[in-house]
Amino acid sequence: MTTVAVKGLLGRKLRAALTALAIVLGVAMVSGSFVLTDSIQKAFHNVFASAYRHTDAVISGKRLVSSSTSGAAAVPASLLQRVRALPDVADAAGILSDMSGGVLNANLYDKHGKVVRGNNPSFGVGIDPSAARFNPMNLVAGRWASRPGEVVVDNDFARKYGFRVGDETKVSVDAGVVAVRVVGIARYGGLDSLGGATFAIFDLPWAQKLFHLPGRYLQIAVAAKKGVPPARLVDELRAVTPADAQVRTGAAQAAKDEKDVAGFVKFIRWFLVGFGLVALFVGSFVIFNTLSITVAQRTRELATLRTLGASRRQVLVSVVLEALLIGMLAAVAGLGAGIGLAKGLSALFGSLGLSLPEAGLPIATRTIVVPLLMGTVLTVVAGLVPAVRATRVPAISAVREGAAAAQARGGRTGPTVATVLGSVAAVLLGYGFFAHGVATGMRVLVLVGGFLTMFVALAAIFSRLVRPFVRVLGVPFARLGRASGKLAAFNVARNPGRTAATAAALMIGIALVSFVALFGRALRNADEQAWKSQVTADYVVSTSNHNPFAPSEADAAAHVPGVRLISHVRGDEGRVDSADAGIDGVDPTTIGRVVHLQIDGAPLRSLHGDEAIVKDRFARAHHIHVGTTFTFRGPDGRATRFTAVGVFRSPKLDSLFGSLVVPLATFDRTLPRPRDVYAFVDVAGGVSAGATKALAAVYGRDQILKAETRDGFAASQSSWLATMLNLIYVLLALSVVVSLFGIVNTLALAVFERTREIGMLRAVGMTRRQARRMIRHEAMITSLLGAALGLPVGIGLAALAAGGLSSYGLTLTVPVPSLVTFVVVSLIVGVVAAVLPARRAGKLDVLAALSYE
């Protein structure tokens, strides 16, 4: 029976290849996701390992919160001399460097005077050129900066923008925009690129001035004398280290920095693997359908085997073995394709402005084993039902004329299975969308289980819907295609089980795409509305990458004719008790004129001293009421006692302010490096073309800030959702491509099965063109069946999700143009899928077809 299975595959090479492609794409997505994320993780490992390669111990300020724009507490420069005086210290140097992003921002300009910016961080670094052993960068050309006005840029930036040693440019830092000359080009460790991030490296004293850190370092790197273990050095350093600083070994500091980004890389990995699993799930329908048709077409062959003595078990084994061989070959091919797909995914992230550092193409054992098992096991599972059907072929079928394919409508168990699974799906989806107090991870698992169960339930009942749907969908094809269109509709409807299994793959893809489109639209509209509801100013000033900026930069528009006020909003992060707490500083005299806040308690204009207005959700969670006094600790650990004088209500989806709002003067003395996150501008006469042009001219000189209208600001703040949706669309397109192979397979097998029938139609006058048109119309009707069920399912799921999040302001709107687009996409899928089968049908020799059995 093994020989029978192998010869059967070799005799149907094209059919086997098309079947395998459905699994190849899913496996490639899974393996490519592992390869790409392993490459990213390896790159980050190399970055942090390089940073502390020759460092035995690191002294740094304690980081109270991870997302503070001020970073960790700085270390006093006076500590360096005490460290160097220790008996076991061979060398030590101060460093200004923070890889968390948003702390030391240094935006470089290209040769045309345009600032280089995007979604990637722009790091500023201050190093001591004389302490080469602690420098993680390696010079490619030139020398290190040693005086004010000099800068070393990263190799990737120099290559992209054509910079060489000696060229002049500008860089924007906390102190403003300064002119610099490139004296060196370097790379970080062995990496030419950090995924779009840029570096501007200054000499240490000038960097302290540029980033407003006089007499302070962010780190002190220490090397031990020969024979002194790092642990002993750490113990010695702790004796001279202040309470707001910490000491780690170089290896421990590298591991800590790497751990900080490991969660982000893991999220990307499982995000991408999830779409690979969707493609595999869709591919299982293709496998199931193809093997089912193959078994039906091999009725006489299987019956002959039974007549020659093959047992039911042997027939079962042969069909399962066929599925196993297809699965194994497809999985192996998918592994190879995954490496190429990893490059494609990297390019996709880059095109969306989401580039990340990479280090080669690492192939871990898990990258090979997991996709191989997934592809093979899923193929075998999908082939079990057709294999069981093969065992039921009676031996008498061997002497019957022809080999009639099954005309079943899905079996008697379909409605029962659909009812049971549909009920389970309804419970899971209802719980996932509407239950309160559920952990995010558990909610995601429940929703995924609900989605999968629902799709299987729909597939089980789909065959019962085929004929009613075809009666409606076939009308335009019968009118346009006449005889070919009528025959196409008849052919689609006469085997509803097969048609349903074919259309189900596309139904899943269309349902997911329409769900993402509708829910994403509702989410983005709600997010934009949340921003608009809080801002009443004519214009909002901010940076394009949402980084903080120096307060003086927004004041550049103070002398623009018509500008009535500029109201600054500072921002940073700290802690109240053990919880992270965002804090904003505002000007009480002007903020009420440019924002809208619903406050219970004292109004904004009366805010002064150590008074704070607290966000409602934060206040409830920490039992803070009007009159409550609490302690806030800044990112440097400094404690300040605040008294809550009001509680403000904010949208759940996005809040303009953090947990606390305090006066500007209080913010500036509480936080270590006060910087603006927004500035609101009001203009006499409101928004106008003249005012917009004047503000654009003022802020466009340095190109760091941009002035947007209220509506433009809201759209800009929500633009990241559009980027994510575009990424999801591209990844979901893979499932549509997989369903395309399913339709191709079904049509090709149908043409093979109906060879004699097509020959008879040709004999009674059907032209080659009509035969091709008939097959095309079959494909288009099948595709429309997938859309006819997929669109309502997608809309229903989006309505459920919007209902579950209605408290966040989500309301579902159904855009007709989007739905029309999905229908057109379905038709295009049908036309593309029909190309090869239609061509084969048109080329059939009439006499050979009539004699075919």
Secondary structure by P-SEA (a helix, b strand, c coil): caaaaaaaaaacaaaaaaaaaaaaaaaaaaaaaaaaaaaaaaaaaaaaaaacccccbbbbccccccccccccbbbbaaaaaaaaaccccccccccccccccccbbbbbbccccccccccbbbbbbbbcccccccccccccccccccccccccccaaaaaaacccccccccccccccbbbbbbccccccccccccccbbbbbcccaaaaaaacccccccbbbbbbcccccaaaaaaaaaaaccccbbbbcaaaaaaaaaaaaaaaaaaaaaaaaaaaaaaaaaaaaaaaaaaaaaaaaaaaaaaaaaaacccaaaaaaaaaaaaaaaaaaaaaaaaaaaaaaaaaaaaaaaaacbbbbbcccccccccccaaaaaaaaaaaaaaaaaaaaaaaccccccccccccccccccccaaaaaaaaaaaaaaaaaaaacccccccaaaaaaaaaaaaaaaaaaaaaacccaaaaaaaaaaaaaaaaaaaaaaaaaaaaaccaaaaaaaaaaaaaaaaaaaaaaaaaaaaaaaaaaaaaaaccccbbbbcccbbbbbccccccccccccccbbbbbbbbbbbcccbbbbbbbbccccccccccccccccccccccccbbbbcaaaaaaacccccbbbbbbccccbbbbbbbcbbbbbbccccccccbbbcaaaaaacccbbbbcbbbbbccccccaaaaaaaaaaaaccccbbbbcaaaaaaaaaaaaaaaaaaaaaaaaaaaaaaaaaaaaaaaaaaaaaaaaaaaaaaacccaaaaaaaaaaaaaaaaaaaaaaaaaaaaaaaaaaaaaacccbbbbbbbaaaaaaaaaaaaaaaaaaaaaaaaaaaaccaaaaaacc
